[in-house]
């Protein structure tokens, strides 16, 4: 996942750049439209070994209260005990348990996602987008990742039945992540 400079295994540490990292989610509303949101406070670390990606690891923390769907009333409901319960569970965390190389630029990052105090395994389908020097002499790398979860598996069970059938909030949540990380 990062270039090693010698033939020996070299672990490179990268810190997520919160100003250039985006975690988005989407869910069906009334079973007919997709509503998207994002989290604005994300931090994390990538320990990468390009020669042996299985030695790599990822940890990330999202401040649950930083949720933003562009509608304050909906945001407040999603922050409430009906959903994320940010007062009691302020952080959403991910900690990888293994990294599998699919090819030189694609990886499966398998790990434990914790939402609302409930931890479940997830697989992030991850793409290495490239790396380069920034104008300040640092080095940056980009990654994209995606996954889907069933929100009910994390205790997010609030819903409302619709008169015409179906439910107000879809159970499948799509997660899309864009990361820019700075080499330490």
C-alpha positions in Angstrom: 0.0 0.0 0.0 3.0 2.3 0.2 6.4 2.2 -1.5 9.2 0.6 0.5 12.7 2.0 -0.1 14.7 -1.1 0.6 14.4 -4.8 0.1 13.6 -5.3 3.8 10.1 -4.8 5.0 9.6 -1.1 5.7 6.6 0.1 7.5 5.5 3.5 6.5 3.1 5.5 8.7 0.5 7.8 7.1 -1.9 10.1 9.0 -5.3 10.9 7.5 -5.6 14.6 6.5 -9.0 15.5 7.8 -9.3 18.5 5.5 -8.9 16.1 2.5 -10.7 13.0 3.8 -14.4 12.4 3.2 -16.6 9.7 4.7 -20.1 9.6 3.1 -23.1 7.4 3.6 -26.3 6.9 1.8 -29.6 5.2 2.6 -33.0 4.9 0.9 -35.7 7.2 2.1 -39.3 6.0 1.7 -37.9 3.2 -0.5 -37.8 5.6 -3.5 -35.0 8.1 -3.1 -31.4 8.1 -1.8 -30.4 10.5 1.0 -26.7 11.1 1.5 -24.7 12.4 4.4 -21.2 12.8 5.5 -19.1 13.0 8.7 -16.9 16.1 8.9 -14.5 15.0 11.7 -12.4 12.0 10.8 -8.9 11.0 12.0 -6.8 7.9 11.6 -3.5 6.2 10.8 -2.4 3.8 8.1 0.7 1.6 8.6 1.6 0.4 5.2 4.0 -2.2 3.9 4.0 -2.3 0.1 6.1 -5.4 -0.2 3.8 -7.3 2.1 0.4 -5.6 2.3 -0.7 -8.3 4.8 1.5 -6.5 7.4 -0.4 -3.2 6.8 -3.1 -1.9 9.1 -5.6 0.9 9.3 -7.3 2.6 12.3 -9.8 5.5 12.0 -12.1 7.4 14.3 -15.2 9.4 13.2 -16.8 11.9 15.6 -20.5 10.7 15.3 -21.8 14.2 16.2 -20.1 15.6 13.1 -22.8 14.0 10.9 -24.2 16.3 8.2 -27.0 15.6 5.8 -27.7 19.2 5.0 -31.0 19.1 7.0 -30.6 20.1 10.7 -33.8 18.4 11.9 -32.8 15.1 10.3 -29.2 15.5 11.6 -30.6 16.0 15.2 -32.7 12.9 14.8 -29.8 10.8 13.5 -27.7 12.0 16.4 -30.4 11.1 18.9 -30.9 7.8 20.8 -33.1 6.6 17.9 -30.0 6.2 15.8 -26.3 7.0 16.7 -26.9 8.2 20.3 -23.9 10.5 20.1 -24.3 11.5 23.8 -23.4 7.9 24.9 -21.4 6.8 21.8 -19.4 9.8 20.5 -17.1 7.8 18.3 -17.5 5.5 15.3 -14.3 3.5 14.9 -12.7 1.1 12.4 -9.7 -1.1 13.2 -8.4 -3.4 10.5 -7.7 -7.1 11.3 -6.1 -7.9 8.0 -5.3 -6.4 4.5 -5.5 -8.6 1.4 -3.9 -7.5 -1.9 -6.2 -8.1 -4.9 -3.6 -6.6 -7.3 -1.0 -3.8 -7.0 -3.6 -1.0 -6.5 -6.6 -2.9 -5.1 -7.0 -4.3 -1.6 -9.6 -5.7 0.8 -9.2 -4.1 4.1 -11.1 -6.3 6.6 -11.7 -5.0 10.1 -14.0 -4.2 13.0 -16.4 -1.4 12.6 -17.9 -0.1 15.9 -21.1 2.0 15.8 -23.1 2.7 18.9 -21.0 0.3 21.0 -21.6 -2.6 18.6 -18.7 -4.1 16.7 -19.1 -6.1 13.5 -16.7 -7.2 10.8 -16.7 -5.3 7.5 -14.7 -5.4 4.3 -13.6 -2.2 2.6 -13.0 -2.6 -1.1 -10.0 -0.2 -1.4 -8.2 1.4 -4.3 -4.8 3.0 -4.0 -5.2 6.3 -6.0 -1.6 7.4 -6.1 1.0 9.4 -4.2 3.0 12.5 -4.7 4.9 15.4 -3.1 2.9 18.3 -1.8 4.0 22.0 -2.2 5.3 22.0 1.4 7.8 19.1 0.9 5.6 16.4 2.4 4.4 13.3 0.7 0.7 12.4 0.3 -1.2 9.3 -0.8 -4.8 8.8 -1.8 -7.1 5.9 -1.3 -10.8 5.2 -2.1 -12.9 2.6 -0.3 -16.5 1.5 -0.1 -18.6 -1.0 1.7 -22.3 -1.7 2.6 -23.7 -2.5 6.1 -27.1 -3.4 7.5 -27.7 -0.7 10.0 -29.8 -3.0 12.2 -26.7 -5.1 12.9 -25.3 -2.0 14.8 -28.5 -1.4 16.9 -29.8 1.3 14.5 -33.3 -0.2 14.4 -35.6 2.9 14.5 -38.0 3.0 11.5 -41.5 3.8 10.6 -43.9 1.8 8.4 -45.3 3.5 5.4 -49.0 3.4 4.7 -48.3 2.2 1.1 -46.0 -0.6 2.4 -42.3 -0.6 3.1 -40.4 1.6 5.6 -39.3 5.2 5.9 -35.5 4.5 6.3 -33.7 1.7 4.3 -31.7 -0.8 6.2 -28.8 -1.0 3.8 -26.3 1.8 4.3 -23.7 2.4 1.6 -20.4 3.9 2.8 -17.9 5.7 0.5 -14.5 6.9 1.7 -12.0 9.2 0.1 -8.7 9.5 2.0 -5.7 11.7 1.6 -3.0 10.8 4.0 0.3 12.5 4.9 3.5 10.5 5.3 4.9 10.8 8.8 
